[in-house]
Amino acid sequence: MELLYVWIEDYKNIKKQGFNFSPKHWFDFEYEEDKEGTVIGGTLHHEERNSNYPKDFFGENISNVTAIVGKNGSGKSNLTEYLIEIIRQSECTSEYNNLNNFTLVFKSSIDKIRIISSIFKTNQINLSSNNKIPLTTEYKHLSELYLPLDLKFLFLSSNINRRLSSINIPHSFFETQQIDLSNITLLEDYNLDQVHYQDILNITSILYENAGTFFNFFKHPKYLTIEVQHDNIVSDYYHEADKKEVFLEKFCRSLLKNIQSISDIILQDEISKILENGTFNDILEYIHRNIDSDLTLYNILSDALSKDITVSGIIFYDLDNNADKLHFEQLRTKLNKFIKDKPWIDLSKIFKIDWQYKSENTQTYKSPLSYGELTKASFLARMYQNIKLSEKEYFVLIFDETSIGYHPQWQKHEIYSLIEFLNTVFPTKFFQVLITSHSPFLISDLPKDNIIFLNKKENGECEVKQPEDMTHTFGANIHSLYRNSFFLENGLMGEFAKGKIDQVIRNLSNEQLNEKEKMSPEDIQFVIQQIGEPLIKNKLQQMYDQHFHFDLEDRIKQLEKEVADLKKRRK
C-alpha cells in the first residue's frame, strides 16, 4: 500500500494544488469549476513514469522515500498537516469538517489504484498508462470515503508552535489508523516532564533489545534510577529493615501533596488533615478510596522495591542485569499506562526518573543527553514502540522537520540510518516515508523524482515545481542543492559578510560614501584577510593594492610581517 497523490482545493496557502509522491506514477487533476469558482468535477490524468526505476531501491520493505523541500512558508508543513487532518477526520462518524475538496490516490499491494475523494465515489482501476478517470460530485459523505484499513499513518514533528484542529475521535474496537507522535500533540495531553519520562522509559526498553544497536549515537547509561521527591523525610531515618516502607510512605505523601495542589479548598483541607495526623495505612487507604482504586502506582513501586535500593531511597535498575530487565519492563508497561490514564497527576513532582553512568573507578554520575541526542532517540523510540505493537502491515511515516538540532554529520546519515533501521528491525512490515526538511544532505540521498519542490509565489501561495525543471539532486554537492533545490536567493553567503564585503568594494571603488560607510585601510585589510573564498579574497586584495598604490615590495613586506606574526603565535 502506497500513497501516490493528493490534490487539495483550499487549505491555508495551498490552492487547487496536486502533489505526486511516487517517482513511478504521475497524476494531474484537470478540474472544472462552476461560476462561483467551486470545483464541481474534472478529469484525473495518470501516466506511468521512470520504467527503469529499480524495484527495491530503498530495500525490500520500503516502497518509497519522498522529501518535501522549499522556502520557508512555501507549504511543506501545511501539506503534512492536511494529510493528518484527513486521516484524523476519517475516523470520525460525521462528514469531514473544515476540509474543502480533496482527492487521495493509493496503490494497493495488488497493483490497483484506489481513489478516495470528496468529489467522487471511491473507485478502483487497473494501472495503465495515460488513463483518464472521470470525476463527479455526487458522493462526498464519510461513509463513501473510507481509508485502506490495513494502512497506518505515524506522524512525528519537533514543532511545538503548530496545533492541528481539535477533533474528537471516538474510541473503537479497531486500532486507530493514525498516531500523532509529535511534541505538540503529546504536550496537549501531558506536561513536559511526563513526555520526557515516557521517552526515557521507551528508550531504555529498546536498549535492552536488538534494536538498541541503532541507538549507538549516544553513550548508553549503566543504570535507570527512580527517586521519590520528598524533603520531609530525610535519609538518616532509614534503617535496613524499613527502607521499603519509608520509601513507599514518601511516595504516598508526595502523591497526596500533588493532588492537594490541584484540588479545591475543601479537598485541600481534607488532605492536609490526613497528611498531618494520619498513619501510613490511613494515607494508603485514602489514596485507594479517592484517587487510585487499583493502587496501580503504589503496586508498581512496591514491586520495584523487591530489589535492593540505596540508603537514600533511590531504586537502581542495572541495564546489564537480566533480572533487573524483567523488573524494569513491568515498571515501564504499568507506568506508561498510568501516565496515559491519569495525565492530571504530575509524576515529576512525586518522583524523578533519570539515567546514571559508571566511571572507570566505579563511581556513578549523571550525563544528560544533548538536545539533538534526546530528540533523535525519542523520535526513534516512539516510532519503534508504535510499529512494534501495531497489527497493521503497511505504514506511512511522516516526519516534519525532525532533524532540527542535528549536527550536519547526523543529517548526512539521516536517510541511510532510517532505511537501515526499518529494513533490519521490521523486515515483515512495509513502509512509505515522507520527510519535510531544510537539509541539503538529506536530499542529496534522493533522486530528484523523489522530491517535491515547493516554491512560494509572490501572493504567498504554494507552487509545485516539476522535477523535470529541476537539476539532479542525487549525490549533488551542498552548494548546488542550496541554490537550486531550496530556492536560495542572492548567493550562498551570509548577509552580514556580504554587507561587509560590499562596503569594502564601495570604499575601494572611489564611490561617494557617507561618514558611517567609510573604512580605514586597516579595517579594509582586516575584512579581506578574513574572507574564506579565494577568488573574492584575491580580487579584493588586488583592488586594495591598486587603490593604496602598493607596489610589489610593499606587498612582500606585508606578507613577511604576517608570516612573522603567525610564527610568534605558534611559539
N, C-alpha and C positions, 0 to 999 in steps of 0.2 A: 504494500500500500504506500502510495507516494502522492504528496500534494504537488500538482503540476502548475496551477494557475489560479489567480484570484483577480476578479475585477470589482472595483469599488466605485459606486456612483458619487458619494459625497461623505467624506469623513475628515474633519479638520482641514489640512491643506491638500488632501488627496481628492481630486475632482475627476470623475469619469476616467479612471486610470486602471490599466491592467498590469499585472506583474507575473512574469514567467519564472518558475523555479527550477525548471529542468533544462539541461543542455540538449536533450534529445527531442523535446516536443515544444512547439511554438504555437501559442494561441493569440488571437486578436479578436476582440468583441467589437463588431461594427454595429453600434446601437442606433435605434430610431427613437425620436422624441416627438411628443405632441407639441401643440402651440405654446404651452406653458413651460416647455423645456424639460418635462418629466420623461424619463426613459420608459417606453411602452413596449419595447421588443428589440429585435435585431438578429444578427447572424454571428455565430461564434465560429471563426475560421481556425482550422487546425492543420498543421503540417509537421511531419517528422523531419528532424534535422540531425546533422552530425552522425550519419550512419556508421562511421568508423570509430565512434567513441567507445573505448574499452568497456566491457560489461561490468567488471568488478574493479573499477579504477580506485575506489576508496576501500576495497575489501568486500568480502562476500556478503556481509550483513549490513552494509551501508549503501543505500540506493543512491544517495546524492548529498553533497555538501554545497550550500549556497551562501555566499556572503552578500550583504546589503550595505553598500557604501555610498558616501556622498557628503555634501556640505552639511554643516550644522543647520538644522531647521528644514532640511530637504524632505523629511518624512519617513526616515528609517524606523524610528521608534513608533510613529503613528501606524505604520504598516503592521508591525508585530502586535501592537496593542489591539488593532482592529481584528486580527486573526483570533486573538484570545477572546475578544468580546463575542465573536460569532460562536465560538465553541462554548463559552460560558452560557450564552443565552439559548443554545441548542438544547441545554439540559433543563431549561425551564418548561413550564406547561402552557405558556402563553406565546403570543407572537413575538418576533424579535423586536425588542424595544430600542428606540433611539438609533437604529441602524437603517440607513437607506438601502436601496437595491444593491445586491451583491451577487456574485457568481463564484463558486469554488469548483475546481476540476481536480479529481483524483484519478490515479491509475491503480487499478486493483492488481493483486498478485497474479491474476489470470489474464492479464493484458486486456482489460476492459477499462474504458473511460467512464467514470461516474461523475455526473454533473449535479451539483447541489446549488440551487439558485432561488432567490426570492422573486425572480422574473418568470421562470418557467418550471415545469414539473421535473422532478428528479428523473434522470434517464440514463441509459447505458448504450454505448455504441462500440463497435469493433474499432481497434486502432487501424487507421489507414491514412495515407497522405491526402492532403487537400480536402478533408471532409468539411461540409458546411452543415451546421446544426441549427435549424430554425428555432427561434425562441418565441414564447408567448407570455402573456402577463396573467394568465388565468389562475395559476397556483402560487400562493405566497404564504400559506399558513404553516406553522411549525410541524404539523402532522405530516406534511409533504416534504419536509426538509431535514430528514434525519441524517446524521453523520455516520460514517462507517463504524460499526460497533466494535470492530477488532483493532481500532486505532486509538492511541492515547497521545495527548499533547503535554509536554513538560515545558514550562516557561521559567527562565531564570534571568534576572536582571539585577545589577548592582545599583540601579537608580532608585533613590528614595524620595524623589521630588514629584514623581508622577503618581497618579492614582486612577486605576480603572474604575469604571462606574460600578456602583454597588448593586449587585443583583442577588436576590435570594434564590439559591439553587437548592431545591428540595433534596433531602436525603433519600437515597434509593437503595434497593437491594443490590443493584448492579454497581460495579465500580465506576466512578466518575471518569469522563473522557479527558478531563484536563486537570492539571495540577499546577498552580502558580507558586513557584518556589522562590520568587523574587523577594528582595529585602522589604520593599514597601508593603507587600501583601502580608508577610509574616508579622510585620510591625503593626498592622491593623488589629491583629488578634492578641499579640504578645508584646511584652516590653523587650527592650534591647537585651537585657540580661537573660531572659527566658529563651530568646532566639539563640543567644551565644551558648547557653547551656546545652540546648538541643544539638547545636553544631558540634560542640566538644564531645558529647556522648556519641554521636554518629561517627565522627572522625575516629575516635578511639576504638569503636567497634570494628571499623574497617582495618585498622592497624593490626588487629588480631587475625585478619583473613588474608587470603592470597592477593586480593585486590590492593592490599596495603603496599605492595611493591610499586604501585603507581603514585604513591604519596611520598616519594623519595626526594621531593624538592624542599623539604624542611627536616630538621633534626627530630627524630621520633623521641617522645618522652619515655621515661622509665616508669613513672607512676601516674595514676589518676587519683586525685585526693578530694575528699569531702570534709568540710569543716563547718560546724554549726556556728552561726554568727550570733553570739550572745555574750555580753560583757558582765552580766550579773553573777555568773558562776565561774570562778577562776580555776585555773588548772591545779592549784595547790589542793583543792578539795578532793582531787582524785586519789583513789586507792585501787589497787589491782582488783579487788573484789567487786567494786561498784562502778567501774569505768563505764560499762554499758548502760546502766540505769541512769547515771548522771548525764551521759551523752544524750539519751532519749528525753530526759527531762528538759535539758537545754533546748532540744529541738521543739518539744511541745510548747514550752514557754515562748519561744521565738515565733512559732506558728500563731499562737493566740495574740501576741503583740502585733503581728502583721494584720490579722483580721480586725483587731481593735482599731487600727489606724484608718481603716476604710469603712468603718461601721457608723451607724447613727449614735446619738448621745446615749440613748437607753442601753443599747448593746455594749457601748464602751464602758459604762458603769458596771454592767454585769460582768464583763470580762475582767475589769480591774479587781473586783471582789474575789473572783476565782484565783487570779494571779497572786493576790496579796495573802489570802487566807487558805486557799485550797491546797490539798496534798497533791502529790504526783498523780495518784489514782483519780482524784477529783478532776484534775485538768484533762486527763486522758478520757474520762467519761464525758466531759463537756464537749471535747472535740468529736467523739464518737456520736454523740446525740445531735449536735448542732452544725457540724462542719463537714465531717468526712465519715459517713456511716460505715464504710468498709475499712476505715483506718488504713487506707492504701499507703499513704506516705509514711506513716508510723511503721507499718509492717515492712516497707521497703528498707528502711534504715535498720530496723530490728534484725532483719535477715542479713543485712550487710555486716552487722556487728557480731555475727557468728565467727568472723575472722578477727584477728588482733587489731587493735587501734593503739595509737600513741597515748602517752600520758596527757598530752594537751587535747585529746579528743578528736584527732584527725584520722579518718579512715584512709588507708593507703591500698590501692589496687596495683599490684605488680603486673605490668603488661607482658612480662615474660613468664608468668606463672599460670599454668593451666587451671588450677583450682580457682585462682582469682578471676580468670576469664569467665568461668561459669557464673560466679557471683556477680561480676560486672554486667553480663548480658541480662541477667534477671533485673538488676537495678535499672539498666538503660531502658528496657522494654516498659517496665512499670512507671518509671519516672517520666518518660516521654508521653505516656498515656495520661498521667496525672496532669502534666502541663497542658495538654490539649483539652482535658475535661474541666479543669479548673484554672483557666488563664487569669482569673481575677486574683489569685493568690500569688504574690510576688516572692518567688522562691529565693531570689538573690538576697532578700533581707532575712532569710531564715538560715540558709547555709550557702557556702561557696564551693563551687566545683572548679578545679584547676589542674594543670599538669605540673609535674616536677621531674627534674633530671638528676642523674647521679654523676658526680665528678670522678676523676681518677682516684682521689683519696676517699671515695665512698660518701662524701658529703652531698646532701640533696640541695638543689637550688631551683629557682624558677627562671624561665626564659621565655617571655611572651613572644608569640609569633608576630611578624611584621604584618601590616595591613594586607599586602599582596599575598603573603603566605596563607593567612587566615581566610581571605576571600576565595582563593583558589581551592583550598582544602574544603571549605564549607560548601561551595557550589558542587564540587565533585561528590561530596558525601551525601548531600540532599538528593542529587540525581541518582546516585548508586542505590540508596535505600528505597527510593520510589520505584525504580525499574526492577529491583530485586523482588519486591513484594507484590508487584503487579502481575495479574494473569494475562494482560494484553500481550500480543505478539509484535505489534508494529507501533513505533513511536516516532513522533515528530518533535525534535528537541529544538527549542527556540532560545537562543542566547542573545540578550540585548545588552551589548557593550559590557560584557562580563570581564573583559581584560583590563578595565580601568584599574590602575595601580600596579600593573605588571611591569617588571623590568623588560626592556627590549629583548633580552635573551630568552625570557619566558614567552614573549609574543612570537618569537621565531618558532617555538616548539608547540604553539597552541593547537594548530590543526593536527600536527603529527601525533602529539600525545593523546588528543581526544580520540582520534581514529584507532590508535593502538589500544586505548582503554576499552572502547566499545567492542572492538573485534575480539579482544582477548578475554575480557571479563564476562561478556554476554554474547557468546557465539551462537546461541539459539534464538536471539531476538533480532529484530530488523529495525534500522534507524534511517531517518532523514534528518539532516542538520541544517538549520537556518541561523546565521550569525550576522548581527549588525556590528560594525567595527569602524574605528578610525585608524587601525593599524595597517601600515603597508606590508609588514611582514606576513600578516595573515593572508592577504590577497595574493601575495607572491607565491603562495602554495596552491593557488586555484587557477584553472584556465579561465579566460575571460567570459566564456559562455556559462560559467558557474557563478557569475557575479551580476547582481542587479545594481546598475549605476544610476544614482538619483542626483538630479540637479534641482536647484531652487530657482524658479523663474522670478522675474522682476516683481510680479504681483504676489510672490510668496508661495505659489502653488508648486506641488511636486511634479517633476518631469522625469520620465524614464528615458535614459539614453540607450539606444540599441547596441548590443555587443559588437556588431559589425562596424560601428562608428568609433569604437574604442581600440586602443592599442593592446597588444598581448600583455598579460599580467604574469603568467606562469614563469617563475624563475627570474622575473624582471628585477632591476635594481631599485632601490628605495626612491632615488631622486625622480626617476621616470614615473613611478607609481604615484608619488605625491602630486606631480604636475598633471598627469593625465587621468588618474582614477579618482582623486579626491577634489578635482577642480580647484586646485590651489592657484590663487591669482597673484600677480606681481612678484613672481620668483619664489625661491625657496629659502631666502634669507630672512632672519628675524627683522621685524620692523625697526627696532631700536638701532641695530647695527646698520641697517640700510640707511636710516636717517643720518647717522654719524658719517658714513661714507659719502653720502650725498653732500653733506656740509663741507667735507674735505674737498670734494670736487669743485664746489662753488668757490671755495677760497682759492684754489689753485687755478681757476679759470678766469680770474680777474672780474668776477661778477660784482655788481653793486650789492653790498651787504649792509645790513644794519649792525649796530654795535654788538647785539646779542649773538649774531651769527658768526662774527669774526673770530678766527682762531690764531693762536700764536704758532710760530714754526715748530716749537717743541711739542705742542698739543697735536698738530697735524702729523708730525713724525710718529708720535706715540700711537695714534689710531692706525697708521699704515703698518706699523710693526706688529699690531695685534691681529691683523687680517689673516685668516687661515686659507683662503682661496689664492693660490699662487698667481694666477693670471691678473686678478684685480690688484693684488699687492704689488706686483712688479710694474704694472701700468701706472699706478698712483705714485710709486717711487720715482719713475721717470718724470712724471709731471712735477713732482716736488723738486727734483734736481734742476729741471729747466726753469721753474718758477723762481727758485732762490739762487740760480746761477752756480750750482755746484759743478765743479769740474771733476775729472777722474781722480785726481789726487785727493780732493776733499772727500770723495766717496770712499776711497781706500782708508783714509784716516778714520772716518766714521765707523766703518766696518771693523777696523782693528780695535777701536775703543769698545765696541760691542763685544768682540771676542774676549778682550781683557776682562770686561765686567763678568762675562759668563765663567771664565776661569776662576775668578775670585769666589763666585758663588759655589763652584764645585769644591773648593777648599773648605 
